[in-house]
Amino acid sequence: MPFLNNLKNPFEKFILSSSLHGLLSDDLTIINFTDQHTGKKLSFPVDYQQEKRFIRIVCSRDDSCWRNFTYGSPVEVLIRGVRYRGWAELVEDEDELIKEWSALLRHKPEIAKNFGIELSDTNSGDLNAIPDELENYDILRIDISSAQ
């Protein structure tokens, strides 16, 4: 899969940074940040969900680059052609993570299929616990109103 990402990511970044961003920008954003260990500037497209001033990004626990946000870090995101600066933190508290997953699934229920979760009319995304299917994922929460 890294080979495909090497082909796909530059193409997606080009489209998202151009006047054609509307083709992809409802689901994809470009996140820019500095790796806290190497000082290298990183930039890549990711799926996101926005609710007012908050952006949610699902992160695989296997991908170490998300550990940059354990204690919070400044980021820049490109959303629908507009650049925002914000403060990103990895949500690790279980109760907070349940709230974030619930909000994400309520606002973007189509992603439940990607994780093998079935939502019913009675369970429209409101979770009481983290399902097993989500145990290997965290949520990066970006507040675009409080760049620090």
trRosetta pair geometry for C-beta under 8 A, 3 or more apart (Angstrom, degrees):
i j d omega theta_ij theta_ji phi_ij phi_ji
1 4 5.5 -53 -155 36 48 111
1 5 6.3 49 149 -21 74 102
2 5 5.4 -54 -148 37 37 114
2 6 6.4 45 152 -26 67 100
3 6 5.7 -52 -155 28 32 114
3 7 7.1 21 150 -9 62 103
4 7 5.8 -61 -156 40 38 106
4 8 5.6 25 154 -13 74 117
5 8 5.6 -60 -127 48 32 105
5 9 5.3 35 174 -28 72 111
6 9 6.7 -32 -116 28 17 109
6 10 7.7 12 172 -6 46 104
7 10 7.3 -75 -169 35 24 98
7 11 6.9 12 152 -9 61 118
8 11 5.8 -71 -156 42 33 111
8 12 5.9 27 157 -18 74 111
9 12 5.8 -56 -141 39 29 108
9 13 6.1 29 160 -19 66 108
9 44 5.4 -39 -150 -144 128 94
9 45 5.9 -175 -138 25 70 97
10 13 5.6 -54 -142 39 31 112
10 14 6.3 36 156 -24 64 104
11 14 5.8 -54 -151 32 28 113
11 15 6.6 23 154 -14 64 106
12 15 5.8 -56 -147 39 32 108
12 16 6.0 27 157 -16 68 112
12 24 6.2 -173 -148 -179 85 167
12 28 6.1 -94 -175 165 122 161
12 45 4.1 -74 119 3 130 163
13 16 5.8 -57 -139 43 28 109
13 17 6.0 19 162 -12 64 115
13 30 5.7 84 -123 -104 82 127
13 43 7.1 82 -124 134 137 104
13 44 7.2 -81 -69 -135 118 39
13 45 5.7 -144 -66 -39 70 104
14 17 6.1 -68 -146 43 23 104
14 18 6.2 17 157 -22 62 118
15 18 5.9 -68 -146 35 27 110
15 20 5.3 -74 -153 96 77 109
15 21 6.4 135 145 -99 67 47
15 23 5.9 -72 179 64 128 119
15 24 5.3 82 114 9 127 133
16 21 5.0 63 -148 -125 39 95
16 24 5.7 -78 -75 82 84 123
16 25 5.9 127 -130 -82 82 89
16 28 6.0 -104 -85 109 131 111
16 29 7.3 135 -159 -144 144 26
16 30 5.3 153 110 -34 144 108
16 45 6.1 157 -12 -101 152 117
16 78 6.0 114 148 103 111 127
17 21 7.1 131 0 -78 10 110
17 30 7.0 16 -60 -17 91 155
17 78 6.7 -12 -90 166 69 168
18 21 6.1 168 68 -44 54 77
19 81 7.8 41 -120 -114 42 130
20 23 5.4 -4 162 0 88 118
21 24 6.5 -83 -166 54 51 83
21 25 4.4 40 156 -39 93 130
21 78 7.9 -112 -133 145 144 112
21 80 6.6 139 125 -152 125 33
21 81 4.7 166 56 -66 152 86
22 25 6.0 -51 -99 30 27 110
22 26 7.8 40 -162 -30 54 90
22 80 7.5 44 -93 -144 64 78
22 81 7.8 -14 -52 -34 72 118
24 27 6.6 -83 -177 54 61 87
24 28 4.7 -22 156 38 103 123
24 45 7.8 -22 148 -153 138 144
25 28 6.3 -80 -107 65 34 73
25 29 7.3 68 -147 -86 73 58
25 78 8.0 -86 -125 128 113 85
25 79 6.8 123 -174 -170 106 42
25 80 4.5 134 142 -93 134 50
25 81 6.5 -35 -103 -26 170 71
26 80 7.5 51 -76 -85 48 98
27 47 5.7 -32 167 -132 86 82
27 48 7.4 147 176 43 37 62
28 45 4.9 8 -176 -174 120 113
28 46 6.9 151 -148 76 72 26
28 47 6.2 -52 -95 -94 62 46
28 48 7.1 99 -143 13 20 90
29 45 7.0 160 83 -147 30 66
29 46 6.2 -26 63 62 79 76
29 48 4.5 6 7 1 119 143
29 55 7.0 -27 13 -158 168 139
29 57 7.8 -100 53 -85 119 115
29 77 4.9 8 164 -172 132 106
29 78 6.0 164 -165 69 76 58
29 79 5.2 -18 -113 -87 116 73
30 43 6.1 18 176 -175 105 92
30 44 7.0 -167 -146 106 72 15
30 45 5.4 -45 -92 -89 67 64
30 46 7.9 120 -117 15 24 73
30 77 6.7 157 77 -154 52 54
30 78 4.3 14 45 34 101 113
31 43 7.1 -172 89 -139 46 51
31 44 6.7 -15 54 61 83 61
31 45 7.9 128 11 -122 73 19
31 46 5.6 -1 -2 16 118 122
31 57 7.0 -5 -55 -76 147 164
31 75 5.8 -25 -164 -173 92 127
31 76 7.6 144 -160 79 45 49
31 77 5.4 -18 -101 -100 65 84
31 88 7.9 60 -155 -74 125 158
32 41 6.9 -2 -169 -177 92 97
32 42 7.2 169 -148 89 46 52
32 43 4.5 -1 -103 -101 81 95
32 75 6.5 141 73 -169 54 71
32 76 4.3 -15 60 61 110 98
32 77 7.4 -169 19 -75 76 35
32 78 7.9 63 -13 -20 107 94
33 41 7.7 175 96 -151 26 58
33 42 5.7 -15 66 60 72 95
33 43 8.0 154 19 -77 51 57
33 68 6.4 138 127 120 136 148
33 69 8.0 -32 -170 -67 169 98
33 73 6.0 71 -159 124 128 126
33 74 7.2 165 -127 95 88 55
33 75 4.6 -39 -77 -110 106 83
33 76 7.4 176 -67 22 59 66
33 88 7.1 -68 -87 34 143 142
34 39 6.3 -15 -179 -155 109 40
34 40 7.2 159 -155 80 64 31
34 41 5.7 -39 -99 -98 71 58
34 42 7.3 148 -113 14 19 81
34 68 8.0 179 92 -164 48 140
34 73 7.6 -142 56 -179 76 125
35 38 4.5 12 98 45 129 92
35 39 6.6 -41 72 15 82 14
35 40 4.7 12 27 54 122 81
35 41 7.8 -133 2 -71 81 11
35 42 5.6 84 -46 -23 93 118
35 65 6.9 -73 -108 -138 101 88
35 68 6.0 -108 -135 -92 50 136
36 68 4.8 154 1 -137 105 85
36 73 6.6 -116 -57 -100 117 138
37 68 7.6 -111 -7 -93 86 89
42 65 6.5 178 -172 -158 172 134
46 57 5.2 32 131 -145 138 124
47 57 7.0 139 83 -138 58 73
47 58 6.8 -8 79 32 109 99
47 111 7.7 138 150 -105 146 131
48 55 5.3 -19 -169 -171 126 101
48 56 6.6 143 -162 73 68 49
48 57 5.2 -36 -103 -84 80 81
48 77 7.5 87 -86 -161 166 140
48 79 7.5 -87 85 -106 150 104
49 55 7.3 148 76 -159 43 53
49 56 4.7 -15 60 57 94 103
49 104 5.4 139 46 -133 155 78
49 107 5.5 124 -177 97 128 124
49 108 4.8 -116 -102 -17 130 137
50 54 7.1 158 -153 88 55 50
50 55 5.3 -23 -99 -102 78 70
50 56 7.7 -171 -78 17 30 72
50 79 6.6 79 -65 -150 147 145
51 54 5.2 -12 66 65 83 100
51 56 7.4 25 7 -10 101 109
51 103 6.3 -71 -17 169 163 122
51 107 5.9 -121 -74 -72 110 163
53 143 6.0 31 132 -158 104 68
53 144 5.4 -144 -170 53 74 81
53 145 4.2 -21 -159 -19 143 115
54 141 6.0 -23 -162 -166 108 94
54 142 6.9 141 -159 74 54 53
54 143 6.0 -25 -100 -98 72 61
54 144 7.6 -171 -88 7 21 84
55 77 6.1 17 -12 23 177 175
55 79 7.2 -134 -97 -75 131 138
55 86 7.0 125 21 71 119 174
55 141 7.3 147 76 -160 53 44
55 142 4.0 -13 57 58 104 108
55 144 6.3 69 -14 -34 109 110
56 100 6.2 160 -123 -173 129 101
56 103 7.2 158 -43 96 155 109
56 104 5.2 -124 115 -89 157 108
56 139 5.4 -24 -159 -168 99 115
56 140 7.3 141 -159 74 46 54
56 141 5.9 -15 -101 -103 70 68
56 142 7.8 -159 -69 21 27 78
57 139 7.0 140 69 -161 43 61
57 140 4.3 -17 62 59 100 106
57 142 7.2 42 -4 -11 107 110
58 104 7.4 108 -64 -167 101 159
58 111 7.6 172 -22 174 148 146
58 137 5.4 -8 -173 -174 97 129
58 138 7.7 150 -159 80 52 38
58 139 6.1 -36 -101 -102 52 69
58 140 7.9 -140 -59 18 6 80
59 63 6.4 -120 -174 62 84 116
59 66 4.0 102 -169 -108 144 159
59 90 7.0 -63 44 -124 153 102
59 137 6.4 144 74 -160 46 72
59 138 4.8 -24 66 66 104 86
59 139 6.9 162 15 -103 90 16
59 140 5.2 79 -31 -25 125 102
60 63 4.6 85 72 -1 97 103
60 66 7.6 161 60 -2 51 141
60 136 6.4 -1 -151 140 73 95
60 137 6.0 -46 -102 -103 43 75
61 66 7.9 -92 -110 64 35 135
61 136 5.1 -123 27 -172 111 60
61 137 6.5 -130 -21 -85 86 22
61 138 6.1 98 -75 -15 83 98
62 136 6.9 10 -25 179 94 112
63 66 5.6 74 96 -5 95 105
64 67 5.4 -29 -172 5 64 120
65 68 6.1 -17 175 -7 57 114
66 69 6.0 -49 -177 28 61 109
66 90 6.1 105 159 -96 96 126
66 138 6.7 157 142 63 145 123
66 140 6.2 -125 -146 -64 108 121
67 70 5.6 -1 -167 -32 61 112
67 90 7.5 -21 -116 -32 31 159
68 73 5.6 -28 145 -6 91 162
69 72 6.5 27 -163 -104 66 22
69 73 5.3 -103 -103 20 65 108
69 88 4.9 -63 -127 121 128 100
69 89 5.7 170 169 -135 98 24
69 90 4.3 124 100 -33 100 90
69 140 5.7 53 87 -129 167 106
70 89 8.0 19 171 -157 11 69
70 90 5.4 -26 -91 38 43 128
70 92 7.3 30 -140 -37 76 140
71 89 7.7 -67 144 -126 14 91
72 87 5.9 4 -168 178 110 99
72 88 6.7 158 -147 82 58 45
72 89 4.4 -24 -89 -86 81 94
72 148 7.6 25 149 43 126 139
73 87 7.5 159 78 -154 25 61
73 88 5.7 -26 63 62 76 93
73 89 7.9 145 16 -80 62 52
74 85 6.7 -9 -170 -173 102 98
74 86 7.4 154 -154 85 59 35
74 87 6.2 -42 -100 -100 54 61
74 88 7.6 99 -158 15 9 85
74 147 6.1 58 -135 -159 102 84
74 148 6.2 -138 -77 63 97 68
75 85 7.4 160 86 -156 45 53
75 86 5.5 -23 65 68 89 83
75 87 7.4 139 19 -116 85 13
75 88 4.5 39 -8 -15 132 125
75 142 6.0 -73 60 -124 135 125
76 83 6.0 -2 -178 -169 108 100
76 84 6.9 163 -155 83 60 43
76 85 5.4 -32 -99 -99 77 63
76 86 7.5 139 -102 20 30 74
77 83 7.4 160 84 -150 38 53
77 84 5.3 -14 61 60 86 94
77 86 6.4 -8 7 18 108 123
77 142 6.4 96 -25 131 139 165
77 144 6.9 -83 42 -95 119 118
78 81 7.2 7 178 -114 93 11
78 82 7.2 161 -156 76 57 31
78 83 5.4 -27 -99 -93 73 67
78 84 7.9 169 -89 18 26 72
79 82 5.8 -30 70 63 73 85
79 84 6.1 -3 16 4 112 119
79 144 8.0 -59 4 -87 142 162
84 144 4.2 1 158 -154 138 125
85 144 7.2 127 80 -151 34 72
85 147 3.8 29 121 -97 105 149
86 142 4.5 74 116 174 143 99
86 143 5.6 172 -166 81 104 42
86 144 3.9 -62 -81 -99 123 52
86 145 7.5 28 -117 8 91 32
86 146 7.0 52 -150 59 66 58
86 147 5.5 -84 -92 -79 18 79
87 142 7.0 159 77 -152 36 61
87 143 5.2 -11 57 55 90 96
87 146 5.2 -48 14 98 124 89
87 147 6.0 170 -40 -115 80 32
87 148 5.0 47 -87 4 126 101
88 140 5.6 8 -172 177 111 105
88 141 7.0 161 -149 82 60 40
88 142 4.4 -23 -94 -96 84 84
88 143 8.0 -175 -78 18 38 63
89 140 7.4 166 84 -155 29 63
89 141 5.8 -20 64 62 79 89
90 138 5.5 20 -168 143 99 142
90 139 7.7 142 -156 83 55 41
90 140 5.6 -38 -98 -101 62 71
90 141 7.9 139 -117 17 13 74
91 96 5.2 -138 -164 119 108 110
91 97 5.1 152 129 -87 110 72
91 100 5.1 108 81 -11 174 159
91 138 6.3 173 63 -179 71 91
91 139 4.7 -4 37 71 122 92
91 140 7.4 -167 1 -96 82 18
91 141 5.3 65 -45 -11 110 114
92 96 7.8 31 60 66 35 119
92 97 7.0 -9 -162 -55 10 119
92 138 6.8 -15 -88 -136 64 129
93 96 4.0 63 77 18 106 113
93 97 6.4 -178 85 -16 49 87
94 97 5.4 -54 -142 36 30 114
94 98 6.5 36 157 -23 64 100
94 130 6.8 -102 -153 -18 90 122
95 98 5.8 -49 -152 30 32 113
95 99 6.8 31 149 -16 62 103
96 99 5.6 -52 -154 36 36 113
96 100 6.3 34 150 -19 67 106
97 100 5.6 -53 -144 38 33 111
97 101 6.2 33 157 -17 67 104
97 130 6.3 -3 116 -77 118 124
97 138 7.1 -78 -122 -141 122 68
97 139 6.4 155 -135 21 76 109
98 101 6.0 -53 -144 39 28 108
98 102 6.2 32 154 -22 62 108
98 127 5.3 -136 -161 94 86 109
98 128 7.3 -16 -162 166 136 13
98 129 6.7 -57 -108 -122 126 19
98 130 6.2 -112 -86 -57 80 76
99 102 5.7 -56 -148 36 28 114
99 103 6.4 26 155 -17 64 106
100 103 5.8 -54 -147 37 30 109
100 104 6.2 32 154 -20 64 108
100 139 4.5 -164 134 69 140 160
100 141 6.3 -106 -119 -70 135 120
101 104 5.6 -55 -145 38 31 113
101 105 6.1 25 159 -14 67 109
101 127 5.6 -7 97 18 114 147
101 130 6.7 121 3 -113 162 79
101 134 6.2 51 -124 -173 145 165
101 139 6.7 -154 -64 -39 68 136
102 105 6.1 -61 -145 41 26 105
102 106 6.2 28 155 -21 63 109
102 125 5.5 117 -161 140 55 83
102 126 5.1 38 -148 -124 118 43
102 127 4.8 -138 -75 20 92 85
103 106 5.7 -55 -146 35 29 113
103 107 6.2 12 162 -5 65 112
103 125 7.7 129 -66 143 4 126
104 107 6.3 -69 -146 46 24 98
104 108 6.0 -40 176 43 65 105
104 111 7.1 -52 151 62 102 140
104 125 7.5 -157 79 -167 51 125
104 139 6.8 -147 -41 -113 144 138
105 108 7.0 -77 -118 68 21 64
105 109 5.8 56 178 -105 65 60
105 111 7.1 -119 -106 67 63 97
105 112 5.7 66 -138 -71 104 103
105 117 7.5 -63 -120 103 135 146
105 119 6.7 166 173 -83 117 135
105 124 7.7 161 127 141 98 50
105 125 3.1 177 107 -138 100 103
105 127 7.3 90 29 -32 145 106
106 109 7.0 4 -137 -62 14 89
106 124 6.2 64 -114 125 75 92
106 125 3.9 -164 -60 81 60 148
106 126 7.1 47 -68 -55 112 67
107 125 7.9 162 5 167 48 172
108 111 5.1 33 127 -1 106 113
109 112 5.6 -20 -174 -6 61 117
109 119 5.5 -88 -156 39 111 162
109 124 6.9 -59 -94 -173 134 73
109 125 6.0 -110 -96 -61 90 118
110 113 6.5 -36 -179 16 53 109
111 114 5.0 -40 -166 23 63 121
111 115 6.9 40 146 -5 78 102
112 115 6.2 -74 -161 47 37 97
112 117 4.2 -94 -168 79 90 100
112 118 7.0 124 144 -98 124 14
112 119 5.0 -166 -38 -23 179 108
112 125 7.4 -124 -67 -96 126 84
113 116 7.5 40 -169 -75 35 25
113 117 7.5 -101 -63 54 22 63
115 131 7.8 116 136 82 122 126
115 133 4.7 116 158 143 93 119
115 134 6.0 24 -174 -75 146 78
115 137 7.6 -77 -113 4 129 151
116 133 4.8 -154 68 -126 100 141
117 131 5.8 130 -104 61 114 164
117 133 5.5 -161 -59 66 89 150
117 134 7.5 12 -55 -41 133 103
119 123 5.7 -136 -151 103 65 84
119 124 5.9 68 177 -131 120 33
119 125 6.0 -2 -123 -57 136 63
120 123 4.9 58 45 36 85 88
120 124 7.7 -89 82 -63 43 53
121 124 7.0 1 -160 -64 28 94
123 126 6.5 -126 -149 54 62 75
123 127 8.0 64 -165 -83 107 53
127 130 6.9 59 156 -87 144 35
127 131 7.0 -107 -133 -25 127 88
130 134 5.2 -118 -174 83 91 114
130 135 6.3 116 131 -83 119 63
131 134 5.2 82 63 11 79 101
131 135 7.8 -110 104 -35 46 79
132 135 5.6 -24 -158 -19 43 119
134 137 5.2 -75 -164 48 68 109
143 146 4.6 2 117 36 123 105
144 147 7.5 7 -160 -50 43 88
